[in-house]
Amino acid sequence: MLDSSIKKTPLYDVHVALGARIIDYHNFHMPLQYDGIISEHKNVRNNAGLFDISHMGEIVIEGKGATELVQRVITNDISNLPNYKAAYTPICDDEGGIIDDIIVFKYNPEKYVLVVNCANTDKDNKWINKFKTDNTNINNLSDQIALLAVQGPKSEDIIRLVCGEECAALSRFQFTEVTRNEMELTVSRTGYTGEDGFEIFVNQSHCVNLWNILLEKGKAMGLKPAGLGARDTLRLEAGYLLYGNDIDDYVTPLEANIGWTVKFNKADFIGKDSLLRLKKYGLKRMFVAFKMLDRGIPRTGNEITHHNNVIGKVTSGTFSPTLETGIGLGYVLKRFAEQKGQVNIKIRGTNHPANIVNTPFITKTQRSVSHNQ
């Protein structure tokens, strides 16, 4: 029996009918896989995959003070962000720890939508409300908005067919509002797979209809449903962070190798002083990516060692379907990160060799080879 207290997206019955394996993901019943993680992963790399990501949270900030409030709670700088453009950014606490990593969608200087990780929706909402002013309104619309992602090299053609040329012509991190089949949609050229792709915001009442239209129109181009399993292996090959695994309240953006999202030259923001001190006195640990040199498959929590000394821990690890080898992310002592040499990953008590490498694991050339296989 499934726990009735766990939330369902509007597509739950559709996933079950498609034979999906359902899991509890941060208090949501979500599809882990349909045909299989590797086949779904490869289909996204070769054609296109359709993901239900309606578990994500949406917090709307509106009013005369909206820009000032958003600027205060994020580390990135959206002061010069054009209307209908999005930006990736952490939200930090006073110590510089990452409360969440989010995407900010700017409609205009008086309206923003923050797309947050589902496990953090309530936490983020409470945190942002701490800094609310009289000239802002904050609304958590997560229970009203559904979100679908079309990802892969065929995604532009599919979006052109379903949503129109103006959506297919969007640039990276740009978005627009359209009405199709009596559905009001916000379409953005964003995603978390390392492939080209789009995400579509729609009222929950229209979610099933939109899902069916996308699958029907995209069938000839190889569009198939994909679950959280493929989403995880795809984001790992791209070197993207996953909140709760690779980053959390005890990790700063500087340690997590996303220091480029911290704009110290903007006006005061939460965590700025702590992050400036860390930058001044230096990091003790740094985020790294590694590729296995044997058949070992790294997993979250594995120790990273050097000459039998523990120098860090794996935060994410998997078998890469594209590279056909184990890959992972983790934190190690700073000097080992800077040396970028060979380390060992302790798997079931045995050390397995790995090389520290740059991300993404999969280059455009490797993706194009994969696309043609």
C-alpha positions as a Markdown table, in Angstrom:
| # | Residue | x | y | z |
|---|---|---|---|---|
| 1 | Met | 0.0 | 0.0 | 0.0 |
| 2 | Leu | 1.2 | 3.5 | -0.9 |
| 3 | Asp | 1.3 | 6.0 | 1.9 |
| 4 | Ser | -1.7 | 8.3 | 1.5 |
| 5 | Ser | 0.0 | 11.2 | 3.2 |
| 6 | Ile | 2.5 | 11.4 | 0.4 |
| 7 | Lys | 1.7 | 13.9 | -2.4 |
| 8 | Lys | 0.9 | 13.0 | -6.0 |
| 9 | Thr | 1.4 | 15.1 | -9.1 |
| 10 | Pro | -1.6 | 15.4 | -11.5 |
| 11 | Leu | 0.1 | 12.8 | -13.6 |
| 12 | Tyr | 0.3 | 10.0 | -11.0 |
| 13 | Asp | -2.5 | 7.8 | -12.6 |
| 14 | Val | -0.8 | 8.3 | -16.0 |
| 15 | His | 2.5 | 7.1 | -14.7 |
| 16 | Val | 0.9 | 4.0 | -13.1 |
| 17 | Ala | -1.0 | 3.3 | -16.4 |
| 18 | Leu | 2.4 | 3.5 | -18.2 |
| 19 | Gly | 3.8 | 0.9 | -15.9 |
| 20 | Ala | 6.2 | 3.2 | -14.1 |
| 21 | Arg | 8.0 | 2.1 | -11.0 |
| 22 | Ile | 6.8 | 4.6 | -8.4 |
| 23 | Ile | 9.0 | 5.7 | -5.5 |
| 24 | Asp | 8.7 | 8.2 | -2.6 |
| 25 | Tyr | 10.8 | 11.1 | -3.6 |
| 26 | His | 10.9 | 13.9 | -0.9 |
| 27 | Asn | 7.2 | 13.1 | 0.0 |
| 28 | Phe | 6.0 | 12.8 | -3.6 |
| 29 | His | 5.0 | 9.7 | -5.4 |
| 30 | Met | 7.2 | 10.0 | -8.5 |
| 31 | Pro | 8.2 | 7.7 | -11.4 |
| 32 | Leu | 11.7 | 6.3 | -11.1 |
| 33 | Gln | 11.6 | 4.6 | -14.5 |
| 34 | Tyr | 9.3 | 3.2 | -17.2 |
| 35 | Asp | 11.2 | 1.0 | -19.6 |
| 36 | Gly | 14.5 | 1.3 | -17.7 |
| 37 | Ile | 17.0 | 4.0 | -16.6 |
| 38 | Ile | 19.6 | 3.3 | -19.3 |
| 39 | Ser | 17.2 | 3.1 | -22.2 |
| 40 | Glu | 15.4 | 6.3 | -21.0 |
| 41 | His | 18.8 | 8.0 | -20.6 |
| 42 | Lys | 20.0 | 7.1 | -24.0 |
| 43 | Asn | 16.7 | 8.2 | -25.6 |
| 44 | Val | 17.1 | 11.7 | -24.1 |
| 45 | Arg | 20.6 | 11.8 | -25.5 |
| 46 | Asn | 19.5 | 10.6 | -28.9 |
| 47 | Asn | 16.0 | 11.9 | -29.3 |
| 48 | Ala | 13.9 | 13.4 | -26.5 |
| 49 | Gly | 12.5 | 12.5 | -23.1 |
| 50 | Leu | 9.4 | 13.9 | -21.4 |
| 51 | Phe | 9.7 | 14.4 | -17.6 |
| 52 | Asp | 7.1 | 15.1 | -15.0 |
| 53 | Ile | 8.8 | 17.6 | -12.7 |
| 54 | Ser | 5.6 | 18.9 | -11.1 |
| 55 | His | 7.0 | 18.2 | -7.7 |
| 56 | Met | 9.2 | 21.3 | -8.0 |
| 57 | Gly | 8.0 | 24.4 | -6.1 |
| 58 | Glu | 7.0 | 27.8 | -7.5 |
| 59 | Ile | 7.1 | 30.9 | -5.3 |
| 60 | Val | 5.9 | 34.1 | -6.8 |
| 61 | Ile | 7.2 | 37.5 | -5.6 |
| 62 | Glu | 5.4 | 40.6 | -6.8 |
| 63 | Gly | 5.2 | 44.3 | -6.0 |
| 64 | Lys | 7.3 | 47.5 | -6.1 |
| 65 | Gly | 9.9 | 45.9 | -3.8 |
| 66 | Ala | 10.1 | 42.6 | -5.7 |
| 67 | Thr | 13.6 | 43.2 | -7.3 |
| 68 | Glu | 15.0 | 44.5 | -4.0 |
| 69 | Leu | 13.8 | 41.4 | -2.1 |
| 70 | Val | 15.0 | 38.9 | -4.7 |
| 71 | Gln | 18.4 | 40.6 | -4.8 |
| 72 | Arg | 18.7 | 40.4 | -1.0 |
| 73 | Val | 17.9 | 36.7 | -0.7 |
| 74 | Ile | 20.0 | 35.4 | -3.7 |
| 75 | Thr | 23.8 | 35.5 | -4.3 |
| 76 | Asn | 23.6 | 36.2 | -8.0 |
| 77 | Asp | 22.8 | 39.6 | -9.5 |
| 78 | Ile | 19.5 | 40.0 | -11.4 |
| 79 | Ser | 19.6 | 43.8 | -11.5 |
| 80 | Asn | 20.4 | 43.8 | -15.3 |
| 81 | Leu | 18.5 | 40.6 | -16.1 |
| 82 | Pro | 16.2 | 41.3 | -19.1 |
| 83 | Asn | 12.5 | 40.7 | -18.8 |
| 84 | Tyr | 11.5 | 37.1 | -19.7 |
| 85 | Lys | 14.9 | 35.8 | -18.8 |
| 86 | Ala | 15.9 | 33.3 | -16.1 |
| 87 | Ala | 19.0 | 32.9 | -13.9 |
| 88 | Tyr | 20.5 | 30.1 | -11.8 |
| 89 | Thr | 21.4 | 31.1 | -8.2 |
| 90 | Pro | 21.8 | 29.8 | -4.7 |
| 91 | Ile | 19.9 | 31.2 | -1.7 |
| 92 | Cys | 22.3 | 31.3 | 1.3 |
| 93 | Asp | 21.9 | 31.7 | 5.0 |
| 94 | Asp | 23.8 | 34.1 | 7.1 |
| 95 | Glu | 26.8 | 31.7 | 7.3 |
| 96 | Gly | 26.9 | 31.3 | 3.5 |
| 97 | Gly | 25.4 | 27.8 | 3.6 |
| 98 | Ile | 23.2 | 26.9 | 0.7 |
| 99 | Ile | 19.5 | 26.9 | 1.7 |
| 100 | Asp | 18.6 | 26.0 | -1.9 |
| 101 | Asp | 19.7 | 26.4 | -5.5 |
| 102 | Ile | 17.0 | 27.8 | -7.6 |
| 103 | Ile | 16.0 | 29.3 | -11.0 |
| 104 | Val | 14.7 | 32.9 | -10.9 |
| 105 | Phe | 12.3 | 33.8 | -13.7 |
| 106 | Lys | 12.0 | 37.5 | -14.3 |
| 107 | Tyr | 8.7 | 38.6 | -15.9 |
| 108 | Asn | 9.3 | 42.3 | -15.1 |
| 109 | Pro | 10.9 | 44.3 | -12.2 |
| 110 | Glu | 7.7 | 43.8 | -10.2 |
| 111 | Lys | 7.2 | 40.0 | -10.8 |
| 112 | Tyr | 9.5 | 37.1 | -10.3 |
| 113 | Val | 8.8 | 33.3 | -10.1 |
| 114 | Leu | 11.4 | 31.3 | -8.1 |
| 115 | Val | 11.5 | 27.6 | -9.0 |
| 116 | Val | 12.8 | 25.7 | -6.0 |
| 117 | Asn | 13.6 | 22.1 | -5.1 |
| 118 | Cys | 10.6 | 20.2 | -3.8 |
| 119 | Ala | 12.2 | 19.2 | -0.5 |
| 120 | Asn | 12.9 | 22.9 | 0.2 |
| 121 | Thr | 9.6 | 24.6 | -0.9 |
| 122 | Asp | 8.3 | 25.3 | 2.6 |
| 123 | Lys | 11.7 | 26.1 | 4.0 |
| 124 | Asp | 12.4 | 28.5 | 1.2 |
| 125 | Asn | 9.0 | 30.2 | 1.5 |
| 126 | Lys | 9.5 | 30.7 | 5.3 |
| 127 | Trp | 13.0 | 32.0 | 4.8 |
| 128 | Ile | 12.0 | 34.5 | 2.1 |
| 129 | Asn | 9.0 | 35.7 | 4.1 |
| 130 | Lys | 11.4 | 36.7 | 6.9 |
| 131 | Phe | 12.6 | 39.5 | 4.7 |
| 132 | Lys | 9.3 | 40.5 | 3.2 |
| 133 | Thr | 8.5 | 44.2 | 3.1 |
| 134 | Asp | 5.2 | 46.1 | 2.9 |
| 135 | Asn | 5.6 | 46.6 | -0.9 |
| 136 | Thr | 5.9 | 42.9 | -1.8 |
| 137 | Asn | 3.6 | 40.0 | -2.0 |
| 138 | Ile | 4.9 | 36.4 | -1.7 |
| 139 | Asn | 2.7 | 33.5 | -2.8 |
| 140 | Asn | 3.6 | 29.8 | -2.9 |
| 141 | Leu | 1.7 | 28.5 | -5.9 |
| 142 | Ser | 3.3 | 25.1 | -6.0 |
| 143 | Asp | -0.1 | 23.3 | -5.5 |
| 144 | Gln | -1.5 | 25.1 | -8.6 |
| 145 | Ile | 1.3 | 24.9 | -11.1 |
| 146 | Ala | 2.5 | 21.7 | -12.9 |
| 147 | Leu | 5.8 | 21.5 | -14.7 |
| 148 | Leu | 6.9 | 19.3 | -17.6 |
| 149 | Ala | 10.3 | 19.1 | -19.2 |
| 150 | Val | 11.1 | 18.1 | -22.8 |
| 151 | Gln | 14.8 | 17.4 | -23.1 |
| 152 | Gly | 17.0 | 16.1 | -25.9 |
| 153 | Pro | 18.3 | 17.0 | -29.4 |
| 154 | Lys | 14.8 | 16.7 | -30.9 |
| 155 | Ser | 13.1 | 18.9 | -28.2 |
| 156 | Glu | 13.2 | 22.1 | -30.4 |
| 157 | Asp | 11.2 | 20.4 | -33.2 |
| 158 | Ile | 8.7 | 19.0 | -30.7 |
| 159 | Ile | 8.2 | 22.4 | -29.0 |
| 160 | Arg | 7.8 | 24.0 | -32.4 |
| 161 | Leu | 5.0 | 21.5 | -33.2 |
| 162 | Val | 3.2 | 21.9 | -29.9 |
| 163 | Cys | 3.9 | 25.4 | -28.7 |
| 164 | Gly | 4.8 | 27.4 | -31.9 |
| 165 | Glu | 7.8 | 28.9 | -33.5 |
| 166 | Glu | 8.2 | 31.7 | -30.9 |
| 167 | Cys | 8.8 | 29.1 | -28.3 |
| 168 | Ala | 11.2 | 27.0 | -30.4 |
| 169 | Ala | 13.2 | 30.3 | -31.2 |
| 170 | Leu | 13.8 | 31.0 | -27.5 |
| 171 | Ser | 17.5 | 31.4 | -26.5 |
| 172 | Arg | 19.0 | 29.5 | -23.5 |
| 173 | Phe | 17.3 | 30.6 | -20.2 |
| 174 | Gln | 14.8 | 32.8 | -22.1 |
| 175 | Phe | 11.0 | 32.2 | -21.6 |
| 176 | Thr | 7.7 | 33.4 | -23.0 |
| 177 | Glu | 4.0 | 33.1 | -22.3 |
| 178 | Val | 1.6 | 31.6 | -24.9 |
| 179 | Thr | -1.9 | 30.1 | -25.1 |
| 180 | Arg | -2.3 | 26.8 | -26.9 |
| 181 | Asn | -5.4 | 24.6 | -27.0 |
| 182 | Glu | -7.0 | 26.9 | -24.4 |
| 183 | Met | -4.1 | 26.3 | -22.1 |
| 184 | Glu | -2.0 | 29.2 | -20.7 |
| 185 | Leu | 1.6 | 28.1 | -20.8 |
| 186 | Thr | 4.9 | 29.6 | -19.8 |
| 187 | Val | 7.6 | 27.9 | -21.9 |
| 188 | Ser | 11.3 | 28.3 | -21.0 |
| 189 | Arg | 14.5 | 27.0 | -22.7 |
| 190 | Thr | 15.8 | 25.5 | -19.5 |
| 191 | Gly | 16.5 | 22.0 | -18.1 |
| 192 | Tyr | 18.9 | 19.9 | -16.0 |
| 193 | Thr | 20.1 | 17.2 | -18.4 |
| 194 | Gly | 23.0 | 18.7 | -20.2 |
| 195 | Glu | 20.9 | 18.5 | -23.4 |
| 196 | Asp | 19.0 | 21.2 | -25.2 |
| 197 | Gly | 15.5 | 21.4 | -23.8 |
| 198 | Phe | 12.4 | 23.2 | -22.6 |
| 199 | Glu | 10.3 | 23.3 | -19.5 |
| 200 | Ile | 6.6 | 24.1 | -19.6 |
| 201 | Phe | 4.6 | 25.6 | -16.7 |
| 202 | Val | 0.9 | 24.9 | -16.9 |
| 203 | Asn | -2.1 | 24.9 | -14.5 |
| 204 | Gln | -2.4 | 21.6 | -12.8 |
| 205 | Ser | -5.9 | 21.1 | -14.3 |
| 206 | His | -4.4 | 21.0 | -17.8 |
| 207 | Cys | -1.3 | 19.0 | -17.0 |
| 208 | Val | -2.6 | 15.6 | -18.2 |
| 209 | Asn | -3.9 | 17.1 | -21.4 |
| 210 | Leu | -0.6 | 18.8 | -22.2 |
| 211 | Trp | 1.4 | 15.5 | -21.4 |
| 212 | Asn | -0.8 | 13.6 | -23.8 |
| 213 | Ile | -0.5 | 16.2 | -26.6 |
| 214 | Leu | 3.3 | 16.3 | -26.2 |
| 215 | Leu | 3.6 | 12.5 | -26.4 |
| 216 | Glu | 1.3 | 12.2 | -29.4 |
| 217 | Lys | 2.9 | 15.0 | -31.4 |
| 218 | Gly | 6.4 | 14.0 | -30.4 |
| 219 | Lys | 6.0 | 10.3 | -31.0 |
| 220 | Ala | 7.4 | 10.5 | -34.6 |
| 221 | Met | 10.5 | 12.2 | -33.2 |
| 222 | Gly | 11.1 | 9.5 | -30.5 |
| 223 | Leu | 9.7 | 11.4 | -27.5 |
| 224 | Lys | 9.1 | 9.0 | -24.6 |
| 225 | Pro | 8.5 | 9.4 | -20.9 |
| 226 | Ala | 11.6 | 9.4 | -18.7 |
| 227 | Gly | 11.8 | 9.1 | -14.9 |
| 228 | Leu | 13.8 | 10.4 | -12.0 |
| 229 | Gly | 16.5 | 7.7 | -12.5 |
| 230 | Ala | 17.4 | 8.9 | -16.0 |
| 231 | Arg | 17.1 | 12.5 | -14.8 |
| 232 | Asp | 19.8 | 11.8 | -12.2 |
| 233 | Thr | 22.2 | 10.0 | -14.5 |
| 234 | Leu | 21.8 | 12.7 | -17.1 |
| 235 | Arg | 22.4 | 15.6 | -14.7 |
| 236 | Leu | 25.5 | 13.7 | -13.3 |
| 237 | Glu | 27.0 | 13.3 | -16.8 |
| 238 | Ala | 26.5 | 17.1 | -17.1 |
| 239 | Gly | 28.2 | 17.7 | -13.8 |
| 240 | Tyr | 25.1 | 19.4 | -12.3 |
| 241 | Leu | 24.6 | 19.5 | -8.6 |
| 242 | Leu | 21.7 | 17.9 | -6.8 |
| 243 | Tyr | 20.5 | 19.6 | -3.6 |
| 244 | Gly | 20.6 | 17.2 | -0.6 |
| 245 | Asn | 23.4 | 15.2 | -2.2 |
| 246 | Asp | 26.0 | 17.6 | -3.5 |
| 247 | Ile | 25.0 | 20.8 | -1.7 |
| 248 | Asp | 23.1 | 21.7 | 1.5 |
| 249 | Asp | 23.0 | 24.1 | 4.4 |
| 250 | Tyr | 26.6 | 23.1 | 5.4 |
| 251 | Val | 28.1 | 23.8 | 2.0 |
| 252 | Thr | 28.9 | 27.2 | 0.5 |
| 253 | Pro | 28.8 | 28.1 | -3.2 |
| 254 | Leu | 32.6 | 28.7 | -3.1 |
| 255 | Glu | 33.2 | 25.2 | -1.9 |
| 256 | Ala | 30.7 | 23.7 | -4.4 |
| 257 | Asn | 32.5 | 25.3 | -7.4 |
| 258 | Ile | 29.6 | 27.6 | -8.2 |
| 259 | Gly | 31.4 | 30.7 | -7.0 |
| 260 | Trp | 30.5 | 32.3 | -10.3 |
| 261 | Thr | 26.9 | 32.7 | -8.9 |
| 262 | Val | 28.1 | 34.9 | -6.1 |
| 263 | Lys | 28.3 | 38.5 | -7.1 |
| 264 | Phe | 30.3 | 40.3 | -4.4 |
| 265 | Asn | 30.1 | 43.6 | -6.3 |
| 266 | Lys | 26.4 | 44.0 | -5.8 |
| 267 | Ala | 24.7 | 45.5 | -2.8 |
| 268 | Asp | 24.4 | 43.6 | 0.4 |
| 269 | Phe | 22.9 | 40.1 | 0.3 |
| 270 | Ile | 22.4 | 37.5 | 2.9 |
| 271 | Gly | 25.6 | 35.5 | 3.5 |
| 272 | Lys | 27.8 | 38.1 | 1.8 |
| 273 | Asp | 30.1 | 38.8 | 4.8 |
| 274 | Ser | 30.6 | 35.1 | 5.6 |
| 275 | Leu | 31.4 | 34.3 | 2.0 |
| 276 | Leu | 33.8 | 37.2 | 1.8 |
| 277 | Arg | 35.7 | 35.9 | 4.9 |
| 278 | Leu | 35.8 | 32.4 | 3.4 |
| 279 | Lys | 37.2 | 33.9 | 0.1 |
| 280 | Lys | 39.8 | 35.8 | 2.0 |
| 281 | Tyr | 41.0 | 33.0 | 4.3 |
| 282 | Gly | 40.7 | 30.2 | 1.8 |
| 283 | Leu | 38.8 | 27.0 | 1.4 |
| 284 | Lys | 39.7 | 23.8 | 3.2 |
| 285 | Arg | 37.8 | 21.5 | 0.9 |
| 286 | Met | 36.7 | 21.7 | -2.7 |
| 287 | Phe | 34.2 | 20.1 | -5.0 |
| 288 | Val | 35.6 | 17.6 | -7.6 |
| 289 | Ala | 34.4 | 15.3 | -10.3 |
| 290 | Phe | 36.0 | 11.9 | -10.9 |
| 291 | Lys | 35.9 | 9.1 | -13.4 |
| 292 | Met | 36.6 | 5.5 | -12.4 |
| 293 | Leu | 39.6 | 3.7 | -13.9 |
| 294 | Asp | 38.1 | 0.2 | -13.3 |
| 295 | Arg | 34.6 | -1.4 | -13.2 |
| 296 | Gly | 33.8 | 0.1 | -9.7 |
| 297 | Ile | 30.5 | 2.0 | -9.5 |
| 298 | Pro | 30.7 | 4.9 | -6.9 |
| 299 | Arg | 27.8 | 5.7 | -4.7 |
| 300 | Thr | 26.8 | 8.5 | -2.3 |
| 301 | Gly | 28.7 | 8.2 | 1.0 |
| 302 | Asn | 31.8 | 6.3 | -0.4 |
| 303 | Glu | 35.0 | 7.5 | 1.1 |
| 304 | Ile | 37.6 | 9.1 | -1.2 |
| 305 | Thr | 41.1 | 8.1 | -0.2 |
| 306 | His | 44.7 | 8.7 | -1.1 |
| 307 | His | 47.4 | 6.3 | 0.1 |
| 308 | Asn | 44.8 | 4.8 | 2.5 |
| 309 | Asn | 44.1 | 8.2 | 4.1 |
| 310 | Val | 40.5 | 9.5 | 3.9 |
| 311 | Ile | 40.6 | 12.9 | 2.0 |
| 312 | Gly | 36.9 | 13.3 | 1.2 |
| 313 | Lys | 33.5 | 11.7 | 0.5 |
| 314 | Val | 31.4 | 11.0 | -2.6 |
| 315 | Thr | 28.2 | 13.0 | -2.8 |
| 316 | Ser | 26.8 | 11.6 | -6.0 |
| 317 | Gly | 27.9 | 8.5 | -8.0 |
| 318 | Thr | 26.5 | 6.4 | -10.8 |
| 319 | Phe | 27.3 | 4.3 | -13.9 |
| 320 | Ser | 27.4 | 6.6 | -16.9 |
| 321 | Pro | 25.4 | 5.0 | -19.8 |
| 322 | Thr | 27.2 | 7.3 | -22.3 |
| 323 | Leu | 30.8 | 6.6 | -21.1 |
| 324 | Glu | 30.0 | 3.1 | -19.9 |
| 325 | Thr | 32.0 | 3.6 | -16.7 |
| 326 | Gly | 31.5 | 4.9 | -13.2 |
| 327 | Ile | 31.5 | 8.6 | -12.5 |
| 328 | Gly | 30.9 | 10.7 | -9.4 |
| 329 | Leu | 31.1 | 14.0 | -7.6 |
| 330 | Gly | 32.4 | 14.8 | -4.1 |
| 331 | Tyr | 34.4 | 17.0 | -1.8 |
| 332 | Val | 38.1 | 16.5 | -1.0 |
| 333 | Leu | 40.8 | 18.4 | 0.8 |
| 334 | Lys | 41.8 | 21.5 | -1.2 |
| 335 | Arg | 45.3 | 20.4 | -2.2 |
| 336 | Phe | 44.0 | 17.2 | -3.7 |
| 337 | Ala | 41.4 | 19.0 | -5.7 |
| 338 | Glu | 44.0 | 21.4 | -7.1 |
| 339 | Gln | 46.4 | 18.6 | -8.0 |
| 340 | Lys | 43.7 | 16.8 | -10.1 |
| 341 | Gly | 45.6 | 13.5 | -9.8 |
| 342 | Gln | 44.5 | 10.0 | -9.1 |
| 343 | Val | 42.5 | 9.1 | -6.0 |
| 344 | Asn | 40.7 | 6.0 | -4.8 |
| 345 | Ile | 37.0 | 5.4 | -4.1 |
| 346 | Lys | 36.4 | 3.0 | -1.3 |
| 347 | Ile | 33.5 | 0.7 | -2.5 |
| 348 | Arg | 32.4 | -2.1 | -0.2 |
| 349 | Gly | 35.7 | -1.9 | 1.7 |
| 350 | Thr | 37.9 | -2.1 | -1.5 |
| 351 | Asn | 39.8 | 0.9 | -3.0 |
| 352 | His | 39.0 | 1.5 | -6.7 |
| 353 | Pro | 41.2 | 3.9 | -8.7 |
| 354 | Ala | 39.7 | 7.1 | -10.2 |
| 355 | Asn | 41.0 | 10.3 | -11.9 |
| 356 | Ile | 39.8 | 13.7 | -10.9 |
| 357 | Val | 38.5 | 15.3 | -14.1 |
| 358 | Asn | 36.7 | 18.5 | -15.3 |
| 359 | Thr | 33.0 | 18.7 | -15.9 |
| 360 | Pro | 30.9 | 18.1 | -17.8 |
| 361 | Phe | 31.8 | 14.5 | -18.1 |
| 362 | Ile | 30.1 | 14.4 | -21.6 |
| 363 | Thr | 31.4 | 16.9 | -24.2 |
| 364 | Lys | 29.4 | 18.1 | -27.2 |
| 365 | Thr | 31.5 | 15.8 | -29.4 |
| 366 | Gln | 30.7 | 12.8 | -27.2 |
| 367 | Arg | 27.0 | 13.7 | -27.2 |
| 368 | Ser | 26.9 | 14.0 | -31.0 |
| 369 | Val | 28.6 | 10.5 | -31.2 |
| 370 | Ser | 25.9 | 9.2 | -28.8 |
| 371 | His | 23.2 | 10.8 | -30.9 |
| 372 | Asn | 24.4 | 9.0 | -34.0 |
| 373 | Gln | 24.6 | 5.5 | -32.4 |
